[in-house]
Amino acid sequence: MTTEIFNDNNAPKADMELRGPDAHGQAAMLLVESLVHGLIARKVISVADAVEIVETATEVKVEVAAEWGDSPATMLRSLHLLGAIRTSLARDIPRK
């Protein structure tokens, strides 16, 4: 009897369908969003700079999605998450 061992980076498709949301991705998003908010709070970057960074990430995602093998649904989910972060940050841009 052969037992196959998989790491999280090479999980079989059936396992991926049974699992819930990606814990690695969730942790990474939380860490990055917290880092951005921390940089703003420490006045390392402005809110407008942070929004621009998210917009750049969005543009890059669109450009590389096919190259990375993303399905249209995966790309749209990624863009939705980036859009939510952008919207959240944009609310804090000082109004003149």
N, CA, C and O atoms as CSV, one atom per row, in Angstrom:
chain,resi,resn,atom,element,x,y,z
A,1,MET,N,N,0.852,-1.179,0.000
A,1,MET,CA,C,0.000,0.000,0.000
A,1,MET,C,C,0.892,1.233,0.000
A,1,MET,O,O,1.787,1.369,0.834
A,2,THR,N,N,0.638,2.115,-0.932
A,2,THR,CA,C,1.408,3.342,-1.039
A,2,THR,C,C,0.579,4.500,-0.518
A,2,THR,O,O,-0.564,4.693,-0.932
A,3,THR,N,N,1.147,5.253,0.374
A,3,THR,CA,C,0.470,6.432,0.907
A,3,THR,C,C,1.120,7.662,0.305
A,3,THR,O,O,2.322,7.879,0.459
A,4,GLU,N,N,0.321,8.465,-0.380
A,4,GLU,CA,C,0.849,9.691,-0.959
A,4,GLU,C,C,0.812,10.798,0.084
A,4,GLU,O,O,-0.136,10.913,0.860
A,5,ILE,N,N,1.848,11.598,0.084
A,5,ILE,CA,C,1.926,12.732,0.996
A,5,ILE,C,C,1.927,14.004,0.170
A,5,ILE,O,O,2.700,14.133,-0.779
A,6,PHE,N,N,1.074,14.933,0.524
A,6,PHE,CA,C,0.976,16.204,-0.176
A,6,PHE,C,C,1.230,17.338,0.796
A,6,PHE,O,O,0.805,17.279,1.950
A,7,ASN,N,N,1.921,18.371,0.334
A,7,ASN,CA,C,2.009,19.574,1.149
A,7,ASN,C,C,0.908,20.529,0.704
A,7,ASN,O,O,0.194,20.240,-0.256
A,8,ASP,N,N,0.760,21.661,1.387
A,8,ASP,CA,C,-0.307,22.595,1.052
A,8,ASP,C,C,-0.145,23.224,-0.324
A,8,ASP,O,O,-1.106,23.752,-0.883
A,9,ASN,N,N,1.063,23.172,-0.873
A,9,ASN,CA,C,1.311,23.786,-2.164
A,9,ASN,C,C,0.981,22.860,-3.327
A,9,ASN,O,O,0.968,23.296,-4.478
A,10,ASN,N,N,0.713,21.584,-3.041
A,10,ASN,CA,C,0.472,20.621,-4.100
A,10,ASN,C,C,-0.663,19.674,-3.698
A,10,ASN,O,O,-0.540,18.455,-3.819
A,11,ALA,N,N,-1.746,20.242,-3.228
A,11,ALA,CA,C,-2.869,19.425,-2.761
A,11,ALA,C,C,-3.634,18.853,-3.953
A,11,ALA,O,O,-3.754,19.516,-4.984
A,12,PRO,N,N,-4.145,17.648,-3.828
A,12,PRO,CA,C,-4.953,17.092,-4.909
A,12,PRO,C,C,-6.232,17.895,-5.093
A,12,PRO,O,O,-6.735,18.485,-4.137
A,13,LYS,N,N,-6.761,17.923,-6.307
A,13,LYS,CA,C,-7.945,18.729,-6.616
A,13,LYS,C,C,-9.137,18.370,-5.738
A,13,LYS,O,O,-9.838,19.265,-5.267
A,14,ALA,N,N,-9.381,17.101,-5.511
A,14,ALA,CA,C,-10.537,16.702,-4.711
A,14,ALA,C,C,-10.447,17.300,-3.315
A,14,ALA,O,O,-11.456,17.727,-2.755
A,15,ASP,N,N,-9.247,17.332,-2.752
A,15,ASP,CA,C,-9.055,17.900,-1.425
A,15,ASP,C,C,-9.342,19.400,-1.448
A,15,ASP,O,O,-9.918,19.938,-0.503
A,16,MET,N,N,-8.945,20.062,-2.511
A,16,MET,CA,C,-9.153,21.509,-2.612
A,16,MET,C,C,-10.642,21.836,-2.624
A,16,MET,O,O,-11.057,22.860,-2.082
A,17,GLU,N,N,-11.443,20.976,-3.237
A,17,GLU,CA,C,-12.876,21.218,-3.304
A,17,GLU,C,C,-13.534,21.017,-1.939
A,17,GLU,O,O,-14.550,21.648,-1.650
A,18,LEU,N,N,-12.975,20.153,-1.102
A,18,LEU,CA,C,-13.564,19.868,0.194
A,18,LEU,C,C,-13.148,20.876,1.261
A,18,LEU,O,O,-13.862,21.082,2.243
A,19,ARG,N,N,-11.992,21.501,1.061
A,19,ARG,CA,C,-11.485,22.449,2.053
A,19,ARG,C,C,-12.280,23.755,2.002
A,19,ARG,O,O,-12.930,24.074,1.006
A,20,GLY,N,N,-12.207,24.485,3.090
A,20,GLY,CA,C,-12.808,25.806,3.139
A,20,GLY,C,C,-11.862,26.828,2.536
A,20,GLY,O,O,-10.987,26.477,1.744
A,21,PRO,N,N,-12.031,28.079,2.902
A,21,PRO,CA,C,-11.155,29.128,2.390
A,21,PRO,C,C,-9.684,28.842,2.697
A,21,PRO,O,O,-9.359,28.175,3.679
A,22,ASP,N,N,-8.815,29.353,1.849
A,22,ASP,CA,C,-7.381,29.134,1.963
A,22,ASP,C,C,-6.809,29.877,3.170
A,22,ASP,O,O,-6.788,31.107,3.195
A,23,ALA,N,N,-6.352,29.133,4.158
A,23,ALA,CA,C,-5.818,29.739,5.386
A,23,ALA,C,C,-4.566,30.556,5.107
A,23,ALA,O,O,-4.376,31.617,5.702
A,24,HIS,N,N,-3.711,30.078,4.212
A,24,HIS,CA,C,-2.497,30.823,3.879
A,24,HIS,C,C,-2.849,32.177,3.250
A,24,HIS,O,O,-2.288,33.211,3.612
A,25,GLY,N,N,-3.773,32.143,2.321
A,25,GLY,CA,C,-4.194,33.380,1.654
A,25,GLY,C,C,-4.846,34.355,2.625
A,25,GLY,O,O,-4.586,35.557,2.575
A,26,GLN,N,N,-5.688,33.839,3.502
A,26,GLN,CA,C,-6.346,34.701,4.479
A,26,GLN,C,C,-5.326,35.348,5.410
A,26,GLN,O,O,-5.413,36.541,5.700
A,27,ALA,N,N,-4.368,34.565,5.872
A,27,ALA,CA,C,-3.339,35.106,6.760
A,27,ALA,C,C,-2.494,36.149,6.032
A,27,ALA,O,O,-2.159,37.189,6.600
A,28,ALA,N,N,-2.154,35.869,4.780
A,28,ALA,CA,C,-1.347,36.814,4.003
A,28,ALA,C,C,-2.101,38.121,3.786
A,28,ALA,O,O,-1.523,39.198,3.932
A,29,MET,N,N,-3.379,38.040,3.441
A,29,MET,CA,C,-4.168,39.253,3.228
A,29,MET,C,C,-4.283,40.065,4.520
A,29,MET,O,O,-4.140,41.288,4.501
A,30,LEU,N,N,-4.537,39.395,5.625
A,30,LEU,CA,C,-4.648,40.086,6.903
A,30,LEU,C,C,-3.330,40.761,7.270
A,30,LEU,O,O,-3.313,41.905,7.724
A,31,LEU,N,N,-2.237,40.048,7.072
A,31,LEU,CA,C,-0.924,40.602,7.386
A,31,LEU,C,C,-0.614,41.825,6.529
A,31,LEU,O,O,-0.162,42.845,7.049
A,32,VAL,N,N,-0.851,41.734,5.238
A,32,VAL,CA,C,-0.550,42.854,4.341
A,32,VAL,C,C,-1.453,44.051,4.643
A,32,VAL,O,O,-0.981,45.186,4.699
A,33,GLU,N,N,-2.737,43.803,4.835
A,33,GLU,CA,C,-3.643,44.919,5.131
A,33,GLU,C,C,-3.266,45.571,6.468
A,33,GLU,O,O,-3.314,46.795,6.593
A,34,SER,N,N,-2.898,44.773,7.449
A,34,SER,CA,C,-2.459,45.322,8.739
A,34,SER,C,C,-1.177,46.128,8.578
A,34,SER,O,O,-1.020,47.187,9.187
A,35,LEU,N,N,-0.267,45.625,7.761
A,35,LEU,CA,C,0.980,46.343,7.498
A,35,LEU,C,C,0.703,47.699,6.851
A,35,LEU,O,O,1.288,48.706,7.251
A,36,VAL,N,N,-0.173,47.731,5.870
A,36,VAL,CA,C,-0.517,48.994,5.210
A,36,VAL,C,C,-1.114,49.976,6.220
A,36,VAL,O,O,-0.727,51.144,6.258
A,37,HIS,N,N,-2.046,49.505,7.027
A,37,HIS,CA,C,-2.649,50.384,8.038
A,37,HIS,C,C,-1.604,50.863,9.051
A,37,HIS,O,O,-1.645,52.012,9.492
A,38,GLY,N,N,-0.669,49.980,9.418
A,38,GLY,CA,C,0.407,50.366,10.331
A,38,GLY,C,C,1.316,51.430,9.724
A,38,GLY,O,O,1.717,52.372,10.408
A,39,LEU,N,N,1.639,51.283,8.455
A,39,LEU,CA,C,2.472,52.286,7.777
A,39,LEU,C,C,1.768,53.637,7.705
A,39,LEU,O,O,2.398,54.684,7.853
A,40,ILE,N,N,0.471,53.605,7.479
A,40,ILE,CA,C,-0.308,54.856,7.452
A,40,ILE,C,C,-0.322,55.478,8.841
A,40,ILE,O,O,-0.095,56.679,8.985
A,41,ALA,N,N,-0.586,54.672,9.861
A,41,ALA,CA,C,-0.658,55.182,11.237
A,41,ALA,C,C,0.667,55.801,11.682
A,41,ALA,O,O,0.688,56.760,12.453
A,42,ARG,N,N,1.764,55.242,11.189
A,42,ARG,CA,C,3.090,55.759,11.548
A,42,ARG,C,C,3.554,56.867,10.602
A,42,ARG,O,O,4.675,57.366,10.703
A,43,LYS,N,N,2.675,57.233,9.694
A,43,LYS,CA,C,2.943,58.300,8.712
A,43,LYS,C,C,4.144,57.999,7.826
A,43,LYS,O,O,4.864,58.904,7.405
A,44,VAL,N,N,4.352,56.706,7.548
A,44,VAL,CA,C,5.393,56.292,6.614
A,44,VAL,C,C,4.898,56.503,5.183
A,44,VAL,O,O,5.650,56.925,4.305
A,45,ILE,N,N,3.624,56.200,4.973
A,45,ILE,CA,C,2.975,56.475,3.698
A,45,ILE,C,C,1.640,57.155,3.984
A,45,ILE,O,O,1.085,57.030,5.076
A,46,SER,N,N,1.141,57.865,2.997
A,46,SER,CA,C,-0.172,58.496,3.145
A,46,SER,C,C,-1.257,57.510,2.718
A,46,SER,O,O,-0.975,56.484,2.099
A,47,VAL,N,N,-2.485,57.836,3.055
A,47,VAL,CA,C,-3.606,57.002,2.629
A,47,VAL,C,C,-3.670,56.989,1.108
A,47,VAL,O,O,-3.917,55.946,0.502
A,48,ALA,N,N,-3.446,58.150,0.487
A,48,ALA,CA,C,-3.466,58.218,-0.979
A,48,ALA,C,C,-2.389,57.316,-1.584
A,48,ALA,O,O,-2.623,56.662,-2.601
A,49,ASP,N,N,-1.203,57.281,-0.957
A,49,ASP,CA,C,-0.142,56.376,-1.428
A,49,ASP,C,C,-0.586,54.924,-1.306
A,49,ASP,O,O,-0.344,54.126,-2.211
A,50,ALA,N,N,-1.225,54.576,-0.207
A,50,ALA,CA,C,-1.685,53.202,0.007
A,50,ALA,C,C,-2.728,52.817,-1.038
A,50,ALA,O,O,-2.700,51.704,-1.565
A,51,VAL,N,N,-3.641,53.726,-1.337
A,51,VAL,CA,C,-4.657,53.464,-2.357
A,51,VAL,C,C,-3.981,53.252,-3.711
A,51,VAL,O,O,-4.364,52.360,-4.468
A,52,GLU,N,N,-2.989,54.063,-4.008
A,52,GLU,CA,C,-2.252,53.919,-5.273
A,52,GLU,C,C,-1.546,52.563,-5.351
A,52,GLU,O,O,-1.511,51.943,-6.415
A,53,ILE,N,N,-0.990,52.105,-4.240
A,53,ILE,CA,C,-0.325,50.798,-4.199
A,53,ILE,C,C,-1.330,49.688,-4.497
A,53,ILE,O,O,-1.023,48.760,-5.247
A,54,VAL,N,N,-2.523,49.774,-3.920
A,54,VAL,CA,C,-3.555,48.759,-4.169
A,54,VAL,C,C,-4.002,48.821,-5.627
A,54,VAL,O,O,-4.235,47.783,-6.246
A,55,GLU,N,N,-4.122,50.023,-6.179
A,55,GLU,CA,C,-4.504,50.157,-7.587
A,55,GLU,C,C,-3.445,49.535,-8.496
A,55,GLU,O,O,-3.780,48.895,-9.493
A,56,THR,N,N,-2.185,49.719,-8.159
A,56,THR,CA,C,-1.102,49.112,-8.932
A,56,THR,C,C,-1.171,47.593,-8.844
A,56,THR,O,O,-1.007,46.902,-9.850
A,57,ALA,N,N,-1.414,47.073,-7.646
A,57,ALA,CA,C,-1.548,45.624,-7.473
A,57,ALA,C,C,-2.701,45.082,-8.316
A,57,ALA,O,O,-2.609,43.992,-8.881
A,58,THR,N,N,-3.777,45.845,-8.395
A,58,THR,CA,C,-4.934,45.449,-9.193
A,58,THR,C,C,-4.561,45.375,-10.675
A,58,THR,O,O,-4.914,44.418,-11.364
A,59,GLU,N,N,-3.851,46.383,-11.152
A,59,GLU,CA,C,-3.424,46.402,-12.552
A,59,GLU,C,C,-2.496,45.223,-12.857
A,59,GLU,O,O,-2.620,44.575,-13.896
A,60,VAL,N,N,-1.573,44.958,-11.945
A,60,VAL,CA,C,-0.641,43.842,-12.143
A,60,VAL,C,C,-1.400,42.523,-12.167
A,60,VAL,O,O,-1.112,41.657,-12.993
A,61,LYS,N,N,-2.365,42.365,-11.269
A,61,LYS,CA,C,-3.155,41.127,-11.219
A,61,LYS,C,C,-3.820,40.870,-12.558
A,61,LYS,O,O,-3.800,39.743,-13.053
A,62,VAL,N,N,-4.409,41.897,-13.150
A,62,VAL,CA,C,-5.075,41.743,-14.444
A,62,VAL,C,C,-4.068,41.331,-15.514
A,62,VAL,O,O,-4.361,40.483,-16.358
A,63,GLU,N,N,-2.887,41.934,-15.475
A,63,GLU,CA,C,-1.863,41.649,-16.487
A,63,GLU,C,C,-1.297,40.232,-16.386
A,63,GLU,O,O,-0.981,39.626,-17.410
A,64,VAL,N,N,-1.164,39.697,-15.178
A,64,VAL,CA,C,-0.482,38.406,-15.008
A,64,VAL,C,C,-1.421,37.232,-14.747
A,64,VAL,O,O,-0.966,36.091,-14.670
A,65,ALA,N,N,-2.706,37.485,-14.610
A,65,ALA,CA,C,-3.637,36.404,-14.245
A,65,ALA,C,C,-3.561,35.222,-15.194
A,65,ALA,O,O,-3.445,34.079,-14.751
A,66,ALA,N,N,-3.625,35.477,-16.478
A,66,ALA,CA,C,-3.586,34.372,-17.448
A,66,ALA,C,C,-2.230,33.673,-17.413
A,66,ALA,O,O,-2.150,32.447,-17.493
A,67,GLU,N,N,-1.176,34.459,-17.294
A,67,GLU,CA,C,0.181,33.900,-17.237
A,67,GLU,C,C,0.352,32.971,-16.036
A,67,GLU,O,O,1.059,31.967,-16.117
A,68,TRP,N,N,-0.298,33.312,-14.922
A,68,TRP,CA,C,-0.210,32.508,-13.703
A,68,TRP,C,C,-1.183,31.333,-13.717
A,68,TRP,O,O,-1.171,30.505,-12.806
A,69,GLY,N,N,-2.019,31.261,-14.741
A,69,GLY,CA,C,-2.963,30.158,-14.856
A,69,GLY,C,C,-4.250,30.355,-14.075
A,69,GLY,O,O,-4.968,29.392,-13.803
A,70,ASP,N,N,-4.549,31.601,-13.711
A,70,ASP,CA,C,-5.789,31.877,-12.988
A,70,ASP,C,C,-6.994,31.676,-13.897
A,70,ASP,O,O,-6.964,32.042,-15.072
A,71,SER,N,N,-8.034,31.105,-13.356
A,71,SER,CA,C,-9.298,31.056,-14.083
A,71,SER,C,C,-9.918,32.446,-13.991
A,71,SER,O,O,-9.543,33.232,-13.121
A,72,PRO,N,N,-10.861,32.759,-14.877
A,72,PRO,CA,C,-11.534,34.064,-14.769
A,72,PRO,C,C,-12.179,34.261,-13.395
A,72,PRO,O,O,-12.182,35.372,-12.865
A,73,ALA,N,N,-12.720,33.194,-12.821
A,73,ALA,CA,C,-13.362,33.311,-11.507
A,73,ALA,C,C,-12.342,33.644,-10.420
A,73,ALA,O,O,-12.614,34.456,-9.536
A,74,THR,N,N,-11.173,33.018,-10.487
A,74,THR,CA,C,-10.122,33.300,-9.508
A,74,THR,C,C,-9.650,34.739,-9.637
A,74,THR,O,O,-9.468,35.428,-8.634
A,75,MET,N,N,-9.451,35.195,-10.872
A,75,MET,CA,C,-9.022,36.570,-11.068
A,75,MET,C,C,-10.067,37.539,-10.503
A,75,MET,O,O,-9.717,38.508,-9.830
A,76,LEU,N,N,-11.329,37.279,-10.773
A,76,LEU,CA,C,-12.379,38.169,-10.274
A,76,LEU,C,C,-12.442,38.188,-8.747
A,76,LEU,O,O,-12.677,39.238,-8.151
A,77,ARG,N,N,-12.233,37.034,-8.114
A,77,ARG,CA,C,-12.211,36.996,-6.643
A,77,ARG,C,C,-11.045,37.830,-6.109
A,77,ARG,O,O,-11.197,38.572,-5.139
A,78,SER,N,N,-9.887,37.703,-6.747
A,78,SER,CA,C,-8.722,38.497,-6.343
A,78,SER,C,C,-8.996,39.986,-6.514
A,78,SER,O,O,-8.695,40.787,-5.629
A,79,LEU,N,N,-9.565,40.347,-7.654
A,79,LEU,CA,C,-9.867,41.761,-7.908
A,79,LEU,C,C,-10.907,42.289,-6.925
A,79,LEU,O,O,-10.851,43.451,-6.521
A,80,HIS,N,N,-11.844,41.446,-6.546
A,80,HIS,CA,C,-12.858,41.852,-5.559
A,80,HIS,C,C,-12.193,42.150,-4.211
A,80,HIS,O,O,-12.509,43.150,-3.566
A,81,LEU,N,N,-11.278,41.284,-3.792
A,81,LEU,CA,C,-10.580,41.504,-2.524
A,81,LEU,C,C,-9.752,42.788,-2.563
A,81,LEU,O,O,-9.783,43.580,-1.621
A,82,LEU,N,N,-9.016,42.988,-3.648
A,82,LEU,CA,C,-8.228,44.218,-3.770
A,82,LEU,C,C,-9.139,45.444,-3.804
A,82,LEU,O,O,-8.815,46.482,-3.228
A,83,GLY,N,N,-10.266,45.317,-4.475
A,83,GLY,CA,C,-11.224,46.428,-4.529
A,83,GLY,C,C,-11.782,46.760,-3.153
A,83,GLY,O,O,-11.971,47.930,-2.820
A,84,ALA,N,N,-12.041,45.751,-2.368
A,84,ALA,CA,C,-12.562,45.979,-1.008
A,84,ALA,C,C,-11.521,46.700,-0.152
A,84,ALA,O,O,-11.863,47.586,0.631
A,85,ILE,N,N,-10.252,46.321,-0.301
A,85,ILE,CA,C,-9.191,47.001,0.449
A,85,ILE,C,C,-9.070,48.446,-0.014
A,85,ILE,O,O,-8.943,49.358,0.802
A,86,ARG,N,N,-9.111,48.650,-1.324
A,86,ARG,CA,C,-9.019,50.007,-1.863
A,86,ARG,C,C,-10.157,50.881,-1.341
A,86,ARG,O,O,-9.932,52.016,-0.921
A,87,THR,N,N,-11.367,50.356,-1.369
A,87,THR,CA,C,-12.525,51.103,-0.889
A,87,THR,C,C,-12.382,51.439,0.588
A,87,THR,O,O,-12.675,52.559,1.007
A,88,SER,N,N,-11.935,50.472,1.371
A,88,SER,CA,C,-11.737,50.687,2.802
A,88,SER,C,C,-10.720,51.796,3.056
A,88,SER,O,O,-10.943,52.672,3.892
A,89,LEU,N,N,-9.603,51.753,2.331
A,89,LEU,CA,C,-8.571,52.782,2.499
A,89,LEU,C,C,-9.044,54.137,1.987
A,89,LEU,O,O,-8.795,55.162,2.621
A,90,ALA,N,N,-9.720,54.146,0.855
A,90,ALA,CA,C,-10.143,55.405,0.233
A,90,ALA,C,C,-11.070,56.207,1.138
A,90,ALA,O,O,-11.109,57.434,1.052
A,91,ARG,N,N,-11.808,55.532,1.997
A,91,ARG,CA,C,-12.698,56.238,2.929
A,91,ARG,C,C,-11.916,57.138,3.879
A,91,ARG,O,O,-12.461,58.103,4.415
A,92,ASP,N,N,-10.634,56.821,4.085
A,92,ASP,CA,C,-9.800,57.592,5.020
A,92,ASP,C,C,-9.011,58.713,4.357
A,92,ASP,O,O,-8.260,59.419,5.030
A,93,ILE,N,N,-9.170,58.888,3.045
A,93,ILE,CA,C,-8.460,59.983,2.373
A,93,ILE,C,C,-9.084,61.293,2.838
A,93,ILE,O,O,-10.296,61.482,2.737
A,94,PRO,N,N,-8.241,62.201,3.352
A,94,PRO,CA,C,-8.788,63.495,3.810
A,94,PRO,C,C,-9.477,64.241,2.659
A,94,PRO,O,O,-8.949,64.320,1.550
A,95,ARG,N,N,-10.629,64.767,2.938
A,95,ARG,CA,C,-11.390,65.545,1.953
A,95,ARG,C,C,-11.075,67.015,2.161
A,95,ARG,O,O,-10.951,67.488,3.291
A,96,LYS,N,N,-10.948,67.716,1.067
A,96,LYS,CA,C,-10.644,69.164,1.155
A,96,LYS,C,C,-11.899,69.973,1.338
A,96,LYS,O,O,-11.835,71.199,1.431
